[in-house]
Every structure is written in structure tokens, then in C-alpha cells.
Amino acid sequence: MKKLSSATRIIILIGFTGALAIFSSTISKSLLSLFSESLGATSAQIGLIASASTIPGILISYIAGDLADRVGITPANLSVLKNDKAKAIRFSTLEALCRELGCQPGDLLSYVPEEDES
């Protein structure tokens, strides 16, 4: 099994943390208040729990937005790259990503042969 580069691990960690933040925010809007109430939490405590659960989402959005700003692309385009939806990448963008993540292009790219259409 191939060892993941540090840049790949960082990107996976950001994606996983973002997914966890979205899940946390979704839960806080519905199930979290019911669960807290069943444990005997007061209304003020439930409000604090619900507002604290959105903090990870804010932080991850800031980190991804900051990386996009430093690289010179939009957060939406960074998401396209992160989710393997990009058809191409400019060398200047690849260079900026490697500079900011402290990695080599091979840490971010892999060759996947196209399937035969026959």
C-alpha cells in the first residue's frame, strides 16, 4: 500500500473535518437539542451546545478560504480540485498549491488511465 504524502493527508483531513462540521451542524438543528433535553439540559445550555457545534464548520470554511486566497483561486475551484472533479489545472495554480502545502506536484496528482470506450 502506498504511503500518503503529508499534503494529501492535510487535504483529506480538511475534507473529513469539513464533513464532520456539516454533520455536526445538521445534528445541532434537530437531534442535538432533543438529546440534550433528554439529559436534563436547560434551554440556555441547549442554546450553548447548538451554537458551539457550528464553530468547527466556521473554522474549516476559514481555513479552506484562506488556502484558496493564498493560492489565488476561488474556494469553489479549490473544492473542485479537492473532490477530483477538475478536468485540468494551470501550472501556476499547481505551483501555488505546492508552495502553500509544502509538497511536490506528485503528492497532489496521480495518473489514472482512461477506460477503453470499446
matplotlib code that plots the C-alpha trace (Angstrom):
import matplotlib.pyplot as plt

x = [0.0, 1.4, 2.1, 0.2, 2.1, 1.8, 0.0, -2.5, -3.1, -3.7, -6.3, -8.0, -8.0, -9.6, -12.2, -13.0, -13.2, -15.5, -17.8, -17.8, -18.6, -21.5, -22.8, -22.4, -24.3, -27.1, -27.4, -27.4, -30.5, -32.6, -31.4, -28.9, -31.5, -33.7, -30.8, -29.6, -33.1, -33.4, -30.2, -31.8, -30.1, -31.7, -32.7, -29.6, -27.3, -29.1, -28.5, -24.8, -24.4, -26.2, -24.1, -20.8, -21.5, -21.3, -17.8, -15.9, -17.7, -16.8, -13.1, -12.9, -14.5, -12.0, -9.0, -10.2, -11.0, -7.6, -5.8, -7.8, -6.9, -3.2, -3.2, -5.2, -8.3, -11.9, -13.0, -15.4, -12.4, -10.4, -13.4, -13.4, -9.7, -10.2, -13.1, -11.3, -13.8, -11.2, -10.5, -7.3, -5.1, -2.9, 0.7, 0.6, -2.2, -0.3, 2.9, 1.0, -0.7, 2.7, 4.2, 1.5, 1.2, 5.0, 4.7, 5.7, 3.2, 3.4, 2.0, -1.2, -1.6, -1.9, -2.2, -5.4, -5.6, -8.9, -11.1, -11.4, -14.6, -14.9]
y = [0.0, 3.4, 5.8, 9.1, 12.3, 15.0, 17.3, 14.5, 13.8, 17.5, 17.7, 14.6, 15.9, 19.2, 17.3, 15.0, 17.8, 19.8, 16.8, 16.4, 20.0, 19.8, 16.7, 18.4, 21.5, 19.3, 17.3, 20.5, 21.8, 18.7, 15.8, 17.6, 19.7, 16.7, 14.6, 17.5, 17.9, 14.2, 14.5, 17.3, 20.3, 23.7, 25.9, 28.1, 25.0, 23.7, 27.0, 27.0, 23.4, 24.3, 27.4, 25.7, 22.9, 25.3, 26.5, 23.7, 24.5, 28.1, 27.3, 24.8, 27.3, 29.9, 27.5, 26.4, 30.1, 31.2, 28.5, 29.5, 33.1, 32.3, 30.2, 32.7, 30.7, 30.7, 28.4, 26.8, 25.9, 24.6, 22.4, 21.1, 20.3, 18.6, 16.5, 15.2, 17.0, 19.1, 18.4, 20.5, 22.6, 25.6, 25.2, 28.4, 27.0, 23.7, 25.7, 27.9, 24.8, 23.1, 26.2, 26.7, 23.0, 22.4, 19.5, 18.3, 18.0, 14.2, 14.5, 16.0, 14.4, 10.8, 9.3, 7.3, 5.8, 6.3, 3.3, 1.9, 3.1, -0.1]
z = [0.0, -1.0, 1.9, 1.6, 1.3, 4.0, 1.6, 0.7, 4.4, 5.0, 2.2, 3.5, 7.0, 5.8, 3.8, 6.7, 9.2, 6.9, 6.5, 10.3, 10.7, 8.3, 10.1, 13.4, 12.2, 10.8, 14.0, 16.1, 14.3, 15.0, 17.1, 19.4, 21.2, 21.8, 23.1, 25.4, 26.7, 27.4, 29.5, 31.5, 29.9, 30.4, 27.4, 27.9, 27.9, 24.7, 23.0, 24.0, 22.7, 19.4, 18.8, 19.8, 17.4, 14.4, 15.3, 13.5, 10.3, 10.5, 11.2, 8.3, 6.0, 7.1, 6.6, 3.1, 2.2, 3.4, 1.3, -1.7, -1.2, -0.8, -3.9, -5.9, -6.8, -5.5, -2.7, -5.2, -7.5, -4.6, -3.8, -7.4, -7.1, -3.7, -4.9, -8.1, -10.4, -12.2, -15.8, -15.9, -13.6, -14.5, -13.8, -11.8, -9.6, -9.1, -8.2, -5.7, -4.1, -3.7, -2.3, 0.3, 1.2, 1.2, -1.3, -4.8, -7.7, -7.5, -4.0, -5.4, -8.8, -9.9, -13.3, -13.9, -17.4, -19.3, -19.7, -23.2, -24.8, -27.0]

ax = plt.figure().add_subplot(projection="3d")
ax.plot(x, y, z, "-o")
ax.set_aspect("equal")
plt.show()
